[in-house]
Amino acid sequence: MAEKKPAPTIKVRDNLLYWKCNQTLQDNSTCGSFNEIKFNQCKDCKSRRGVGDDGTDAYGTKIAKLVSVNNTKGEELWQYNTEE
């Protein structure tokens, strides 16, 4: 039986240190740049962190996916792979 993922949350866990930019570039490739979580703009392609980007730990292991962004409030909903 597959483990149920926790509900999406706005909480940024202590081990969520980086995010991987999965935004599509003009040539239809994917950016793939890793950025510190404290910055919401990609250092390479300059896209804002958005739906579909991955949250990673210090080792680059994917621990979450960004599933929703409320641009009015600036809230981001993260879907973590496992319970805390």
SVG drawing of the C-alpha trace seen along z (x, -y; Angstrom):
<svg xmlns="http://www.w3.org/2000/svg" viewBox="-5 -41 29 43">
<polyline fill="none" stroke="black" stroke-width="0.4" points="0.0,0.0 1.4,-3.4 2.1,-5.9 -0.4,-8.7 1.2,-12.1 0.4,-14.9 -2.0,-17.7 -0.4,-20.7 0.8,-23.4 2.2,-26.9 4.8,-25.8 8.4,-25.8 10.1,-23.0 13.5,-23.3 15.0,-20.9 13.5,-22.6 16.6,-24.6 16.6,-24.9 14.2,-24.8 14.7,-23.5 13.4,-25.7 11.3,-23.6 10.1,-26.5 10.0,-26.1 12.5,-28.3 12.1,-29.9 13.7,-26.9 11.2,-24.6 13.9,-23.1 13.5,-23.1 15.7,-25.5 16.8,-23.0 18.7,-25.5 18.9,-25.1 18.2,-28.2 18.1,-29.0 14.6,-28.9 14.9,-32.4 15.0,-33.7 11.8,-33.4 13.4,-34.3 15.6,-31.9 19.2,-33.1 19.6,-31.8 16.3,-32.2 14.9,-35.0 11.5,-33.2 9.5,-33.5 9.2,-30.3 6.0,-28.7 3.8,-25.7 5.7,-22.6 9.0,-23.6 10.6,-21.1 11.6,-21.7 14.9,-20.0 17.0,-19.3 20.7,-20.2 21.7,-17.2 19.4,-18.0 16.9,-15.3 13.3,-16.2 11.2,-16.4 8.3,-18.6 6.6,-20.1 5.1,-23.5 1.4,-22.9 -0.2,-26.4 0.9,-30.0 -1.5,-32.8 0.0,-35.8 -2.2,-38.2 -1.1,-37.0 2.3,-35.6 1.4,-32.3 2.9,-29.1 1.4,-25.6 4.0,-22.9 3.1,-19.2 5.7,-17.2 6.5,-13.6 6.2,-12.4 4.9,-13.4 7.3,-15.5"/>
</svg>
